[in-house]
Amino acid sequence: MRHLTPLEARVLGVLVEKQATVPDTYPLSLNALVNGCNQKTARDPVIEASEAEVLVALDGLKSLSLAFEGSGSRVVKYEHNMARVLQLPGAAVALLAVLMLRGPQTAAELRLNCERLHRFADISSVEGFLEELASKEPPRAVKLARAPSEREARWAQLLTGEPPPQPAGAAPRHAGGAVAGLDVSAGELAALKAEQTRLATELEQLKELVHRMARELGVAT
């Protein structure tokens, strides 16, 4: 499987998180998914992804069978298929999701931040699952070198490739948009622009259709 883009990882992490934390509204609508991606809390970096950008990320996840459209609703809703595709237990899926949403963390931080997704008995059980993820082929997680100012080593997910060096104790990065905050490639940017153009065209066509039907029915718009 190819590496995920940062925004694909954010979308996948949100789907996993919301399945556990708000099961009554899962699967997620596009609007709920965008809101989850752009949360100001429990996210690093904080971003402002548009619906068009999230749709492109969803298409990428669907092509890998990591996400799919749910059925039985008039509104299109989305679900993840992470455990089955990656052949991982729920505890490992929870760890990867929190790493995708919050960036590198220590085992103690992961135990705390995973509380609503999966309850680990102790830190050693967290470390056991992390070691298992690191030993997979290809590896899904990696233990980072401990910085001089850090008491514990942090872990990072590898679904998006090798993590960039991060300073110890760095505050969450705020970005003006998904492109600025998540280093979207030129090809992905072009795809986003094309998708935005397509959606704008469809919106204008729908507006014209509504106006025409209203005129035929004698209804004011």
C-alpha positions in Angstrom: 0.0 0.0 0.0 1.3 3.5 -0.9 1.9 6.1 1.8 -1.1 8.2 2.7 -1.1 11.9 2.2 -1.3 13.9 5.5 -4.9 14.9 4.7 -5.9 11.3 4.0 -4.4 10.3 7.3 -6.4 13.1 9.1 -9.6 11.9 7.4 -9.0 8.3 8.3 -8.1 9.2 11.9 -11.3 11.2 12.3 -13.4 8.3 11.0 -11.8 6.0 13.5 -12.2 8.5 16.4 -15.8 9.4 15.7 -16.8 5.8 15.4 -15.8 5.3 19.0 -16.8 8.7 20.5 -20.0 9.6 18.7 -21.4 6.2 17.5 -25.0 7.6 17.2 -23.9 9.9 14.3 -21.5 7.4 12.7 -21.0 6.8 9.7 -20.1 10.5 9.1 -21.6 12.9 6.6 -19.2 15.0 4.6 -20.0 18.1 6.8 -19.3 16.2 10.0 -16.1 14.8 8.6 -14.8 18.3 7.6 -15.7 19.6 11.1 -13.8 16.7 12.6 -10.7 17.4 10.4 -10.8 21.1 11.4 -11.2 20.7 15.1 -9.3 23.1 17.2 -8.7 20.6 20.0 -7.0 17.2 19.9 -5.4 17.9 16.5 -1.8 18.6 15.5 -1.5 20.5 13.3 -4.7 22.5 13.4 -6.0 22.9 9.8 -8.8 24.4 7.8 -9.6 21.8 5.1 -12.4 22.5 2.6 -15.1 20.1 1.6 -13.4 19.7 -1.8 -10.1 18.9 -0.2 -11.7 16.3 2.1 -13.5 14.8 -0.9 -10.2 14.3 -2.7 -8.7 12.6 0.4 -11.8 10.4 0.6 -11.3 9.3 -3.0 -7.8 8.4 -2.2 -8.8 6.3 0.8 -11.6 4.6 -1.2 -9.1 3.6 -3.8 -7.2 1.8 -1.1 -10.4 0.3 0.4 -9.6 2.2 3.7 -12.9 4.1 3.5 -16.2 3.5 1.7 -19.7 5.1 1.4 -22.3 3.8 3.7 -25.8 2.8 2.6 -29.3 3.3 3.9 -29.3 7.1 4.1 -30.4 9.8 1.8 -27.2 11.7 2.8 -23.9 10.2 1.7 -22.0 9.0 4.7 -18.6 7.6 5.1 -17.0 4.7 7.1 -13.5 3.4 7.6 -12.2 -0.1 6.9 -8.9 0.3 8.5 -8.8 -2.8 10.8 -9.7 -5.2 8.0 -7.4 -3.7 5.3 -4.4 -3.4 7.6 -5.2 -6.6 9.5 -4.9 -4.9 12.9 -6.7 -5.4 16.2 -8.8 -2.6 17.6 -6.2 -1.5 20.1 -3.6 -1.0 17.3 -6.1 0.9 15.2 -6.9 3.3 18.1 -3.1 4.0 18.6 -2.6 4.7 14.9 -5.6 6.9 14.8 -4.5 9.0 17.7 -1.0 9.3 16.2 -2.5 10.4 12.9 -4.6 13.1 14.7 -2.1 14.4 17.3 1.3 13.6 16.0 4.2 11.8 17.8 3.5 11.0 21.5 5.0 9.0 24.4 3.4 5.7 25.4 1.9 7.5 28.5 0.4 10.2 26.4 -1.1 7.6 24.0 -2.7 5.7 26.9 -4.4 8.9 28.0 -5.4 10.2 24.6 -6.7 6.8 23.5 -9.0 6.5 26.6 -12.2 7.1 24.6 -11.2 4.8 21.7 -9.7 1.9 23.6 -8.9 1.5 27.3 -5.4 0.2 27.9 -4.8 -1.5 31.3 -1.4 0.1 31.7 1.5 1.7 29.8 3.2 -1.6 29.2 0.2 -2.8 27.2 0.4 0.3 25.1 4.1 -0.3 24.5 3.4 -3.9 23.6 1.0 -2.9 20.8 3.4 -0.2 19.6 6.2 -2.8 19.4 4.0 -5.1 17.4 3.2 -2.3 15.0 6.9 -1.5 14.7 7.7 -5.1 13.9 5.2 -5.5 11.1 6.3 -5.6 7.5 6.0 -2.9 6.4 6.3 -1.3 9.9 3.3 0.9 10.9 4.9 2.7 13.8 8.4 3.8 14.9 10.0 4.7 18.2 11.8 8.1 17.7 15.1 8.9 19.2 14.8 10.6 22.6 15.8 14.2 22.6 18.1 15.4 25.4 15.3 17.4 27.0 12.8 14.6 26.9 12.3 12.0 29.7 10.6 9.5 27.4 10.9 8.6 23.7 7.9 9.3 21.5 6.3 7.2 18.9 5.1 8.1 15.4 2.9 6.4 12.8 4.4 5.4 9.5 1.2 5.3 7.3 2.3 8.7 5.9 6.0 7.7 5.6 9.0 8.6 7.7 8.1 11.4 10.2 10.0 14.7 9.9 12.2 15.7 12.8 10.2 17.5 15.5 11.5 19.6 18.3 10.7 18.4 21.8 7.7 20.0 23.4 6.6 21.7 20.2 3.2 23.4 20.4 0.5 22.4 17.8 1.0 24.1 14.5 -1.8 26.2 13.2 -2.2 26.4 9.5 -4.3 28.7 7.2 -5.3 25.7 5.2 -4.7 22.1 4.5 -2.2 22.9 1.7 -0.1 25.2 4.0 -0.3 23.0 7.1 0.0 19.5 5.6 2.5 20.0 2.7 0.1 18.9 -0.1 2.0 17.9 -3.3 1.7 19.8 -6.5 -0.3 17.0 -8.0 -2.7 16.9 -5.1 -3.1 20.6 -5.3 -4.0 20.4 -9.0 -6.6 17.7 -8.2 -8.1 19.9 -5.5 -8.4 22.8 -7.8 -10.0 20.6 -10.5 -12.5 19.3 -7.9 -13.4 22.8 -6.8 -14.0 23.8 -10.4 -16.2 20.8 -11.0 -18.2 21.5 -7.8 -18.7 25.1 -8.6 -20.0 24.2 -12.1 -22.4 21.7 -10.7 -23.7 24.2 -8.1 -24.4 26.8 -10.9 -26.2 24.1 -12.9 -28.3 23.2 -9.9 -29.1 26.9 -9.2 -30.3 27.3 -12.8 -32.4 24.2 -12.6 -34.1 25.4 -9.4 -34.8 28.8 -10.9 -36.3 27.3 -14.0 -38.5 24.9 -12.1 -39.7 27.8 -9.9 -40.6 29.9 -12.9 -42.5 27.0 -14.4 -44.4 26.5 -11.2 -44.9 30.2 -10.5 -43.0 30.0 -7.2 -40.9 32.9 -6.0 -37.2 32.1 -5.3 
